[in-house]
Amino acid sequence: MTDGTEAPGRFITFEGGEGVGKSTQVRLLADWLEGQGKDVLVTREPGGTPGAEAIRALLLDPTGTDWTLPAEALLFAAARADHVARVIRPALARGAWVICDRFIDSTRAYQGGEGALPDEVILQLHKVGSGGLLPDLTVLLEVSPQIAARRLLQRDGLASDRIGGRDARFHARVAHRFAEMAAAEPHRFARIDGGAVAEAVHAAVRACVAQRLGSKA
């Protein structure tokens, strides 16, 4: 945990654009850590608590409100504050390894990409709502736009959620912003090619976790 407090657990997040394979890699990493006898909590954002899941429905409903980017950032911050207080911090305090599918960096990329919202504003919201909690390790999965599009078609068909269904230019900005953050914070981010078969990607993730956090590969 990198918010100035100490806790016995470990906090790992998976980030990346649409179709990079986060959900698959979260599951594979959790299975591997549990096989080592770790107490593992898998969660997601937005979500993880009843209140945060309700906000998720508001944000992602393709037929719902067309929120502005500032409104989206505020809703994500509210969902995250509840999630951190009720789920993530208690799990870390008991020594669990928490694996989260998306966290603050998704807000920084999706609502803050290309200067849409200043990064300092998003991080200030995070400081107020969630105490500035950052992961011990953020795994950034990266794939080509062609691979992402193919995977999304296989996963969703033509029925994407409100954010995932935005145009290719938007998603290119998101990918660029993720790359910028990873380059600026190499101590926290690990960039992994997500375009290979799932087991090969998992091997790379596993090696990274072993090196960065000291779990056996």
Summary of the structure (lengths in Angstrom):
residues: 217
radius of gyration: 16.4
end to end distance: 21.5
largest distance: 46.0
contacts: 694
relative contact order: 0.21
helix: 54%
strand: 12%
